[in-house]
Amino acid sequence: MSHAPLQPVPLSQEFVDDIHARLLAGQPVRCDLPGGGSLHMERPLPFLCVYRQPAEDDFGTRELVHGEASYLIVPHSTTKKEITLLLKTIIELQSERFGAFLMIEIWSADDADVEAAFAESALEPTEFRPAFSIEVRSPHTPLRTIEALRRQLERISHLKQSAAVAVDTTPNATLGGVTTLVTPAKLREMGAEIVGVCVRPIYRNHNTGELYPA
């Protein structure tokens, strides 16, 4: 049976309860959120990719999660109260179902990083290899989880160049904006962990922000 996407509505308790009912029944969730966000879960899964739209332009980064089976795009205009209510509902339900849950927040590195690499290389930016940094601040995140994510990212290639993947597990590791909504300590209480993935934005011009042709 197909389920029509929900129309954009405020993230009220009624809306979140509807999401909860769909997930509890094992149904897919595909809905638009106010401000240009979206929630897409093809089926109950033990992970959620999250992209938070920053205040400034960030062309191309939100599209990186579109190929995932479970993702949340958070508009910059969404309030902390609204999105926290939705996140906690998803996390608690899926963690109870699977025994664990992983949040993967994705953001782009500064375009200046690409500019600096271009200045030191004979390659054009469109020829750079993909590069990712897995950011893990919590010492409780299982190493097997980090290693599995690293292997998946290393499979990504561009012009026959495999992705370069760094892992930062120091206390100073950068985490994205989700931790301002649900702290790592609160996530652990709900049986979940969070890792960040910082992406080198080789998919756009570092001067103009325009996307390169696919």
C-alpha positions as CSV (number, residue, x, y, z in Angstrom):
1,M,0.0,0.0,0.0
2,S,1.4,3.4,-0.9
3,H,1.2,6.3,1.5
4,A,0.9,9.9,0.2
5,P,3.5,12.3,1.6
6,L,2.3,14.5,4.4
7,Q,1.8,18.2,3.5
8,P,4.0,20.8,5.2
9,V,2.6,21.7,8.5
10,P,3.9,23.1,11.8
11,L,5.8,20.6,13.9
12,S,3.0,20.3,16.5
13,Q,2.5,17.5,18.9
14,E,-0.3,16.2,16.7
15,F,2.1,16.1,13.7
16,V,4.8,14.3,15.8
17,D,2.2,11.8,17.1
18,D,1.3,11.0,13.5
19,I,4.9,10.3,12.7
20,H,5.1,8.1,15.7
21,A,2.1,6.1,14.7
22,R,3.5,5.6,11.2
23,L,6.8,4.4,12.5
24,L,5.2,2.2,15.1
25,A,3.2,0.5,12.4
26,G,6.3,0.0,10.3
27,Q,5.1,2.4,7.6
28,P,7.3,4.7,5.5
29,V,7.4,8.3,6.3
30,R,7.8,10.9,3.6
31,C,6.8,14.5,4.5
32,D,7.9,18.0,3.9
33,L,8.6,20.3,6.9
34,P,8.0,24.0,7.1
35,G,10.8,26.1,5.7
36,G,11.9,23.6,3.0
37,G,12.9,20.7,5.2
38,S,11.9,17.1,4.8
39,L,11.8,13.8,6.7
40,H,12.2,10.6,4.6
41,M,12.2,7.1,6.2
42,E,11.6,4.3,3.7
43,R,11.0,1.9,6.6
44,P,12.0,1.5,10.2
45,L,15.9,1.7,10.3
46,P,18.4,2.0,13.1
47,F,20.0,5.2,11.8
48,L,19.1,8.7,10.6
49,C,21.2,11.0,8.5
50,V,20.7,14.6,9.4
51,Y,21.5,17.8,7.5
52,R,20.9,21.2,9.1
53,Q,20.6,24.0,6.7
54,P,22.9,26.8,7.9
55,A,22.0,30.5,7.6
56,E,24.5,31.0,4.8
57,D,24.3,29.4,1.3
58,D,25.5,25.8,1.3
59,F,24.8,24.6,-2.3
60,G,24.8,20.9,-3.0
61,T,25.3,19.6,0.5
62,R,21.7,18.8,1.3
63,E,21.5,16.7,-1.8
64,L,24.1,14.3,-0.3
65,V,21.5,12.8,2.0
66,H,18.9,12.3,-0.7
67,G,20.1,8.9,-1.6
68,E,19.9,7.6,1.9
69,A,17.0,5.4,3.1
70,S,16.5,7.5,6.3
71,Y,17.2,11.2,6.5
72,L,16.1,14.5,8.0
73,I,16.7,17.9,6.5
74,V,16.3,20.6,9.1
75,P,15.5,24.1,7.8
76,H,17.4,26.9,9.4
77,S,14.1,28.5,10.4
78,T,13.0,25.5,12.5
79,T,13.0,26.2,16.2
80,K,14.9,24.1,18.7
81,K,11.7,23.1,20.5
82,E,10.1,21.9,17.3
83,I,12.9,19.8,16.0
84,T,13.9,18.3,19.4
85,L,10.4,17.0,19.8
86,L,10.6,15.3,16.5
87,L,14.1,13.9,17.0
88,K,13.4,12.5,20.4
89,T,10.3,10.7,19.1
90,I,12.2,9.1,16.2
91,I,15.2,8.2,18.4
92,E,13.3,6.7,21.3
93,L,11.0,4.6,19.1
94,Q,13.7,3.2,16.8
95,S,16.2,2.6,19.6
96,E,13.6,0.6,21.4
97,R,12.9,-1.4,18.2
98,F,16.5,-2.1,17.2
99,G,18.3,-1.9,20.6
100,A,20.5,0.9,19.3
101,F,20.3,3.9,17.1
102,L,22.9,6.0,15.2
103,M,22.5,9.7,14.2
104,I,24.9,10.8,11.4
105,E,25.0,14.5,10.9
106,I,26.5,15.8,7.7
107,W,27.9,19.2,6.9
108,S,30.3,20.7,4.4
109,A,33.8,21.9,5.2
110,D,34.6,25.5,4.5
111,D,35.1,26.4,0.9
112,A,38.4,27.9,1.9
113,D,39.7,24.4,2.4
114,V,39.1,23.7,-1.3
115,E,40.6,27.0,-2.2
116,A,43.8,26.2,-0.2
117,A,44.1,22.8,-1.8
118,F,43.7,24.3,-5.2
119,A,46.4,26.8,-4.6
120,E,48.8,24.0,-3.7
121,S,47.8,21.5,-6.4
122,A,48.1,21.3,-10.2
123,L,44.7,19.8,-10.3
124,E,41.4,21.6,-11.0
125,P,38.9,21.4,-8.1
126,T,36.7,19.1,-10.2
127,E,39.6,16.7,-10.2
128,F,40.1,16.5,-6.5
129,R,39.4,13.2,-4.7
130,P,36.5,13.1,-2.3
131,A,37.4,13.7,1.3
132,F,35.6,13.1,4.5
133,S,36.3,13.6,8.2
134,I,34.4,11.4,10.7
135,E,34.0,13.3,13.9
136,V,33.4,11.3,17.1
137,R,33.6,13.1,20.4
138,S,31.9,10.5,22.6
139,P,34.2,7.7,23.9
140,H,31.1,5.5,24.1
141,T,30.6,5.2,20.3
142,P,31.5,1.6,19.3
143,L,34.7,1.4,17.3
144,R,33.0,-1.1,15.0
145,T,30.4,1.6,14.1
146,I,33.2,4.1,13.2
147,E,35.0,1.5,11.2
148,A,31.9,0.4,9.3
149,L,31.2,4.0,8.4
150,R,34.8,4.6,7.3
151,R,34.7,1.6,5.0
152,Q,31.4,2.8,3.4
153,L,32.9,6.3,2.8
154,E,36.1,4.9,1.3
155,R,34.0,3.1,-1.4
156,I,33.0,6.5,-2.8
157,S,35.2,7.4,-5.8
158,H,35.6,10.2,-8.3
159,L,37.7,9.9,-11.5
160,K,38.9,6.5,-10.2
161,Q,40.2,8.1,-7.0
162,S,38.9,6.6,-3.8
163,A,37.8,8.9,-1.0
164,A,40.2,10.0,1.7
165,V,38.7,9.4,5.1
166,A,40.1,10.8,8.3
167,V,38.7,10.0,11.8
168,D,38.9,12.4,14.7
169,T,38.1,10.9,18.1
170,T,39.6,13.6,20.2
171,P,37.6,15.5,22.8
172,N,37.9,18.5,20.6
173,A,36.3,16.7,17.6
174,T,33.8,18.9,15.8
175,L,30.1,17.9,16.0
176,G,27.3,19.4,14.0
177,G,24.3,21.4,15.2
178,V,22.3,18.4,16.3
179,T,24.2,18.3,19.6
180,T,22.7,21.7,20.4
181,L,19.3,20.1,20.2
182,V,20.0,16.7,21.7
183,T,23.2,16.3,23.7
184,P,25.4,13.2,23.4
185,A,24.5,12.4,27.1
186,K,20.8,12.6,26.3
187,L,21.3,10.5,23.2
188,R,23.0,7.8,25.3
189,E,20.1,7.8,27.7
190,M,17.8,7.0,24.8
191,G,20.2,4.3,23.5
192,A,21.6,6.3,20.7
193,E,25.0,7.7,19.5
194,I,25.9,10.5,17.2
195,V,28.8,10.9,14.7
196,G,29.5,13.8,12.4
197,V,30.7,13.6,8.8
198,C,32.4,16.7,7.4
199,V,32.5,16.7,3.6
200,R,35.0,18.5,1.3
201,P,32.7,20.5,-1.0
202,I,34.3,19.6,-4.3
203,Y,30.8,19.6,-5.9
204,R,30.7,23.4,-6.1
205,N,32.9,26.3,-7.2
206,H,34.7,27.6,-4.1
207,N,34.5,31.2,-5.4
208,T,30.9,31.5,-6.7
209,G,29.2,28.6,-4.8
210,E,27.7,27.4,-8.1
211,L,27.4,23.6,-8.5
212,Y,29.5,21.8,-11.0
213,P,27.7,19.7,-13.6
214,A,27.1,16.2,-12.3
